[in-house]
């Protein structure tokens, strides 16, 4: 058993000490073998679980999930500290300095009286920090690990700041129709070869990007829109299963036409 002092209430330094114990000699066999790459997905999952708690208005769960998210931060920092890299204090130092630099209206002599002005200042300071001299460089800085719809939206917003955008949603809707037509053409021309498949994938990606563009110009969050659609699908599928069971049938044993009829009934029930 490791040497550890139990307390009624723990703080950040205790959190750091526990992580060091878990990673050290006599600690946890699982924790000791992890790397940045092996727990990369955990960091994403914990962030999404925290957001799920926020969306549900569940503050008790949010408290727990924020702790899990902080644990991932400490985990990565501890691994670097063991290798002679940065430690958690370095992480805090960098974050504090960034906040000070990007709030010159608070810590300096600039003025920003509205949230919109604050965002402009933040972006300008960020460009200077990252030495982003072009819009394409700013686009490349958008994290590729973001959900694809979210990443596309952020990139499109950067283009809009430079005037490269439709004046309203109508142009985006027309473009979406064009992209769908090109997708149809690619599918019709695909012959099973890899080149044909790649073109279909490319055109499908363009359709999704055009849909994101339309959502943005309609002031609709594409992630929320797609999640809502998925929620509706789950609800309707559940109704289909119940309707099939009430008729003494299994949904999987029905024909596609029978399933479609149930789908329309489930949809009409909303």
C-alpha positions, 0 to 999 in steps of 0.5 A, spaced: 500 500 500 502 506 498 503 512 503 497 516 502 494 521 507 486 520 507 482 527 508 475 529 509 476 534 503 481 534 498 484 540 493 488 540 487 495 539 490 492 532 493 489 531 486 496 532 483 499 527 488 494 522 487 496 522 480 503 521 481 502 515 486 498 512 481 504 513 476 509 511 480 512 505 483 507 501 487 502 504 483 496 502 478 499 497 473 494 500 468 495 508 469 503 506 469 503 504 462 499 509 459 501 514 454 499 521 451 496 517 445 493 511 449 488 516 453 487 521 447 480 518 446 479 519 453 480 526 453 475 527 448 470 523 451 470 526 458 469 533 455 463 530 451 460 527 457 461 534 461 458 538 455 452 532 456 451 534 463 451 541 461 445 540 456 442 536 461 442 541 467 445 536 471 450 540 476 451 534 480 454 530 474 457 536 471 461 537 478 463 529 477 465 530 469 469 536 470 473 532 475 474 527 470 476 532 465 481 535 470 484 528 471 485 527 464 489 534 464 493 532 470 494 525 467 498 528 461 502 533 465 504 528 469 507 524 463 510 529 461 513 531 468 516 524 468 520 525 461 523 531 464 518 536 460 513 540 462 509 539 469 502 542 471 505 548 474 507 550 467 501 548 464 497 553 469 503 558 467 502 558 460 494 559 461 495 565 465 499 568 461 495 567 455 489 570 458 493 576 460 495 577 453 488 576 450 485 581 455 488 587 453 482 591 455 482 588 462 490 588 463 492 593 458 490 600 455 485 597 450 478 598 450 472 593 449 465 595 451 462 589 448 462 581 447 463 582 440 469 587 441 472 582 445 472 577 440 475 581 435 481 583 440 482 576 442 482 573 434 487 579 433 492 577 439 491 570 437 493 571 430 499 575 432 501 569 437 501 564 432 504 568 427 498 567 422 499 572 416 494 569 412 486 567 412 489 560 410 493 559 416 488 561 421 484 556 417 489 550 418 490 552 425 482 550 427 483 543 430 482 537 425 480 533 431 474 537 432 467 534 429 467 535 422 461 539 422 464 543 427 470 544 424 467 546 417 463 551 420 469 554 424 473 554 417 467 557 413 466 563 419 474 565 418 472 566 410 466 570 412 471 575 416 474 576 409 468 577 405 468 570 402 461 568 403 454 568 400 450 575 402 444 570 405 442 563 405 439 563 398 446 562 395 448 557 400 441 553 398 442 553 391 449 551 392 447 545 396 443 543 390 449 544 385 453 539 390 447 534 390 447 534 383 454 533 382 454 527 387 448 524 383 453 524 377 459 521 381 454 515 383 452 514 376 459 514 374 462 510 379 464 503 376 467 500 382 474 502 381 477 506 387 477 512 383 470 512 382 469 511 390 474 517 391 470 521 387 463 519 390 467 520 397 469 527 395 462 529 392 459 527 398 464 531 403 462 537 398 454 536 400 456 536 407 460 542 407 454 546 403 449 543 408 453 546 414 454 553 410 447 553 409 446 552 416 451 557 418 447 562 414 440 560 417 443 561 424 443 554 426 448 550 429 449 544 424 451 539 430 445 541 434 441 540 428 444 533 426 443 531 434 436 533 433 435 529 427 438 523 430 434 523 437 428 523 432 430 517 429 431 513 435 424 515 438 421 513 431 425 507 431 422 505 438 415 507 436 416 502 430 419 496 434 413 497 439 408 497 433 411 491 430 411 487 437 403 489 438 402 486 431 406 480 433 411 481 429 419 482 429 421 489 425 427 485 422 422 480 419 418 485 416 419 487 408 422 494 407 415 496 405 412 494 411 417 497 415 416 504 411 409 504 413 411 503 420 416 509 420 410 513 417 406 511 422 411 513 427 413 519 424 405 522 424 405 520 432 409 526 433 
